Amino acid sequence: MPVRIRWYDQPAGPGLQRAEIAWSGRAAVGAELATALRGWNDLRYEITQEPTATDTGSRWMYTPDLGIHHTAMDHEGNATLTEDRIRHCIALAGNRPHRIPDEIDRALGRDWDEELEHYRRAAIEESAPRRLHLVG
């Protein structure tokens, strides 16, 4: 179905724009969106596919400097790593066991989170205050 995107100034940088879209669809839609946005080299994005009763969730993050990162999510919204991915982190640390936490952070997308946080924070600070009404 057609989507209308409302763009706003992104206060994190002059001339930048931002948009947020809530979406729903079958489990593969998140990966399809991330693939469709691939190649838009100046774009920064996050796509979150919430878990369902039958599927785990996923999160894709992209920045021009880091490229794309994918993390699986459990039903509580926690990023998850498979046994093989944890073993890979341990192997990357090699004979430097003090590096294991850094490798796990990298596998969880810490670098992407840190780069995108600047843009998230600027968008939140710039957004208009919301009024909540008590009903009932």
Number of C-alpha atoms within 10 A of each C-alpha: 3 4 7 7 10 10 11 14 14 18 20 16 11 8 8 13 15 18 12 12 10 6 11 10 8 9 17 10 14 21 17 11 12 20 12 10 14 13 10 10 12 11 14 19 19 18 20 21 24 18 17 12 6 7 14 17 22 23 20 21 20 25 19 13 11 11 13 18 19 19 18 19 20 17 13 10 16 13 17 17 16 9 9 9 13 16 14 16 20 18 14 15 17 12 10 10 12 10 14 20 13 14 19 20 12 15 20 19 19 15 15 21 16 10 15 17 12 13 17 16 13 14 19 11 10 14 12 8 8 6 6 6 6 5 4 3
